[in-house]
Amino acid sequence: MLRALFIAVTLALCVGPGGAPAALAQPTATATLSSQNAVLGEPISLTISVNSADNLPAPQVPSQDGLTISYAGSGSSFSSTIFNGRVQESRTVTHTYTVVPQRAGEFTIPSVEVALPGGAVSRTRPLTLSITSAPSTDEFLVRLTAGNASPYVGEPFTVRVTILFSRGFDRGDLATPWPTDAFDVFAAPPDPALTLGRGMTPIFGVSVPAAEGREEIRGRVYNTIVADAVMVPRSPGEFTIGPATATAALVIASGDFFRPSRTRWVSASSEPLSVRVRPLPAEGRPAEFSGLVGRYTVTASATPTDVAVGEPVTLKLTISGPPPLDRVPRPDLRRMPGFSDAFRVPEDAAPPKVEAGQVVFTQTIRPTAESVKAVPSVELALFDPAAGRYRVERSAPIPITVRPTRELTGADAVGAARPSGEPADLRAQRAGIPANRESPGALRDDSFDLISALRSPPSIALLAGPPMLYAVALASAAIRRRREADSPQRRRERALAASLSLLSSSAGPTEVSRALSTYFAAAFDRPIADGALTAAEADGLLRAAVPSAKTEILADELRALLRDCDAARFASSATGPELAPRARALLPRIDACLRSIPA
């Protein structure tokens, strides 16, 4: 009896007078900052919390001049309490944004509108933020240097960002302004004189390997973080690159398990670089100019070197020079002297391979006559900036032996008799298998009846066979074409064309996200909605598909691009104008990388 009474009271307390759990409270949104006071470059967390049972999209935070606001992610929590016999349930969705101040001053983050279920809208209260300049110190420095301050158009040169610190720092931020559309920017290969670090550093819009070193300046020893980028000028003129700015939380007192380290935010700024890009001279420019500017060399090797007319010879061309070598064009052998009239050169060729400061092209050629004595020199027309003139680099000719192709005649047939003088007399064979039969009984009726022949099974099979075989061939060809049209390579080609068509000059972050999602959905045959591709998902797909050092760089660039897209879409940051050009440059490189996957 007492047990039944206890159960009844408990159920009454849990269910309450209404007989059902209480519904969720009316959804509301609140915004908070991790700190209302910070120094220049110090990241601050902006949190928008919504107590709603639905998975609501991330609210769009209005952009603010002087603040970079990027979406960091979301989370949720659920709780349930019983009060006065009623069940109170609560689910909170939290969206977090990272706010990085770019200048000192007073800021107000305005009210943020949050869309709620049923079309309702909740608005957060405005938040104030006070930013002061981080002090500079000789314990933390930034340096920006160029390997060549007066390059020619098309001449690669290295720009190096060096961060120097005599104390350890807990975290930091580096800002390098985009060097305008007058330069193409590439990741530079690691400097062998430095120790390669474990991470990648974004500079000038590309992710490059970070190297570590040590340096002494005026008696003080600094640890250094070095990041190199290669820039290729597109047009002549006077340009300014930089300055590069950095902020960091220097450790002034180390912590332990019970106490955190004490830090002090500091800032540093480099001097800007002045670069004068010189135009290429029109005088003396050869018609076959490759567009390369710098010191390049070309060598060639061929195997085999003893062949018959028409047999294949594999020609390997190696071009060495300054990075980036993936922009070196393939030499067009069909337009070079000595190739077009002595060799058959197919249009298709294996893709080039970049390895250890050189790019390797492989091409199959076939000699057309036994008079061919050598593989001619391969020419590479370029501009030598040191000499200030155009010149042609040539590989050494390769001697080969070409044998005539032997013709087969009737005498080569198996069992054929050698020709002799007069023909032999015909004689009857009297014994054995080939014996001649001369009796009348050996004669048979060889008359022909067309109607009977057409009605015979062999004739019916002979007449019906070709149409049936033709129908089977047509069906097989249709199936093969359908499979080829749906092959991974064809899907990627169509997806690349569709994605690039979305990336017009006015494309915003939504179009860029849609273009990337379109391509990856087709390339990896995954159901990815428009604009729903995440940085983590894209990074994992690309690294798993082609594990290589080049893929690592592409994956880091793609992850940074998707994060900037999220920042521009959800936080209205100022990164939007550069997203479309970065995507247009990155997608073909990713597609070329995926083409190396065996079918």
Protein Blocks (a to p, Z undefined) as FASTA:
>chain_A
ZZmmmmmmmmmmmnomnopacdddddddddddfbfbdcehiacddddddddfbdcddddd
dddehiacddfbdcdddddddeehiacdddddddddddddfbecdddddddddddehhia
cdddddddddddddddfkbccddddfbfbbcehiacddddddddfbdcfbdcdddddebj
kbccddddddfkbccdfbdcdeehiacddddddddeehiacdddddddddddfbgcddde
djddddddddfbdcdfklccddddddddddddddddddddfehpafklghiacjdddddd
dddfbdcehiacdddddddddddfklpccddfklpghklmmcccdfbdcddddeehiacd
ddddddfbfkbgbdcddddddddfknopacddddddddddddddddddfklpghiacddf
bdcdddddfedjklccfbfklpccfbdcfklmmmpmklmmmmmmmmmmmmmmmmmmmmmm
mmmmmgmklmmmmmmmmmmmmmcfklcfklmmmmmmmmmmmmnopacdehiacfklmmmm
mmmmmgcfklmmmmmmmmmmmmmmmmmmmnopaklmmmmmmmmmmmmmmmmmmmmpcZZ
